[in-house]
Amino acid sequence: MVIKLSKSKKKGNSSGKFFIKKTDLIGDIVFKYPEVTPVFAQAGLHCIGCHVSVSESLQDGCLTHGLNDKEINQLIIDANKRISEFEIASRVSFSPIAINELLKKVKSKNSRYVRIVNSFGGDFDFEPSNSVNEDDVVIKLVNGSNFIELAIPSRIERMLRNVEIDYNSKIKDFSAKRK
C-alpha cells in the first residue's frame, strides 16, 4: 500500500490546461516533466540533453529543427497530453517483499527514511537517510504493522509512475516493471 504524504504542485490538469508552452526552455521542461522526452524525440528534437537546451525555448528549438508553426502547436498539445497522463498515473508501488528489504536497510543504519537515488547506468538504488530534501516527495510504504517512509526526488518520482518495485531474493536485488 502506498500513501503520499506531501502535496504536489500542479500547473495544469487533465481538463486541457497547458503545463508547458512554446516559450518555456527545453531544459526546464525536460527536467520538470521527463515523460515528454519520447514526444520530443518523435518530433525530431533529439537534442533534449544538449547544452543549448538550457537556454533555448521550445519554439526556437523546434524552428531550428525545421518544424513549422502547425507542427510546433501539435507537439505542445501532444506533450501536454503526455504530462496530463502522468499527473493522474499511480505512484510507484512496492511489493511486501521489497518493503521488508527496505525496512532492513533502514534498521541497519538506524535511519528514518530510505531514499531513491540514481546509480550508474541509469538504474536506481536505495540509501538509508535521516533527512528529506525540499524537492522530495515522501511516500509511506506499509506492510502489515510495519511501515517505511520513502524520500524520492520529484523528478524521479515522475519517471517511476506506474512502476512496481519487487525484490528477488535469489539475485539479492530489486527489480522494476511498468504496470
N, C-alpha and C positions, 0 to 999 in steps of 0.2 A: 504494500500500500504506500502511496506517495502523497504527501501533503505539502503544498507550497506554503512557506511561511512569509516570504517577503512579497511585497506588492510590485507588479510590473507596471512600467510606464508605457502606455500605448499612444502612438502618434496618430493612429487611424484605426479603422476596424474593417470587418468583412462586409460592411454595407456599401463599399465602393469608395470610401475616402482614401486619399493617397497617403502613403507612407513616405514615398520618395517623389522627387520632381526633377526635371531636367537640369535645374541649376545646382543641384546637390553635387558635391565632389564624389567621384567614383570611389576613392579610397574610403571615405566616410560611410558610403552606402554599403560597401563590401564588409567593412569592419562591423557595422551595426547589424546588418542583415546578410550573413554569409550564405544563406539559402538562395540568394539571387545569382550566385556565380554561374550555375548552369544556364540560366536565362540569358545572361550577358554573353557567355561563350557561344551559345547557339546563334546569337545575333552578330557574331564576329568580333566581339570585344574580348579578345584573348589576353589583353594587357592589364587585367584587373590587379595583378601583383606588381605591375610596372611602377617604377619610381615616379612617373608622371601622374599616376592616378591620384596621388595625394593632393595635387594642385589643379587637376583638370575636372571640369564639370562633366556630368553625364552627356549633356548635349555636345560639348566640344569633343569629347572622346568619340561619340557616335559620328559626328561630322568628319573627324579625322579618318575614321574607318569607312567612310563612304556611305553612311546611312542618310536617307533623306528625312524630311520632317514627318512624313507619314510613318516611316519605319521607326523613327525615334518615339513617336507617340504610342505606337503599338508595343514597343519594348517597355515603355514605362507602365502601360496597362498590364502587360504580362508579368513584369517584376512585382508590381503592387499586388497582383493576384497571388503570386507565389508567397509573398510576405503575409498576406491575409490567411493563406492556408496554414502557415507556420504559427500564426497568432493563436489559432484555435486547436493546433495539434497537441496531443498529450505530451506531458513532460516525460523525461527519461524515467524508466522504471527499473526495478531490481528484483531478481528472484530472491526467495527466502535464503537460499544458499549463499548468494552474493552478499546479502545484508549481513549474514553471520560472519563471512570472511572480513568484511569491512569493520564489523564490531571488534574482531580480533586485532586488527591493525590499530584501531583507536585505543583499545585497552592496553596493548603492549607499550604504547607511548604515553599513556595517561593523558590523552587528548580529548577535547570536546567535539571536534569536527573531523571529518575526512574531506579532503579537497581533491577535486578532479584537476589534474594538470596535464599539459601536453608533454609527451615524451618523444624521443627520437623517431623519425619516420612518420609522423602524423598520428601516432597512436596516443592513447590516453592512459594515465596511471592514477593511482590513488595515494595520497600522502596524508598522514595524521597532521592536524593543525589545531591551534588554540585560538585562532583569530579568523575573522571574516573581513574581506576587503569590501570597500564601498560598492564596487560593481558586482559583487557576488549575489547570486540567487541562493537562498538556503532552503533545502528540501528535507523534510523529516521522513526518514525511511523507517517503517515499523514492521517488525516481525514478532508476532505474539506480544509478549510484555516487554520485549527489547526494542530499542529504537536508536537511531544514529542520525546526526544532522550532517547533511552533505552540503559543502560550500562549493559552488561552481560559478566561474565567471559567466556573466550573462551571454557573452558571445558563444561560448562553448555550450551553454545550456540550449541555445537555439539550434546549434548543429546537432545536438543529441535528442531533439524532439522526435517522438515516435520510435525511440530506440529502447530495447530491453537489454539490461546487463545481466549476465549469468556468470557463474563460476564453475570451472571444470576442475574437479579435484585430481583427475589423472594427470593433467598437464600443469596443475597448480597456477592457473592464470584465469583472468576474467575474459569474457568474450561478449560481443555485442551483435545484435541483429535488429534491423529496422522492421517494425511491425507493419 
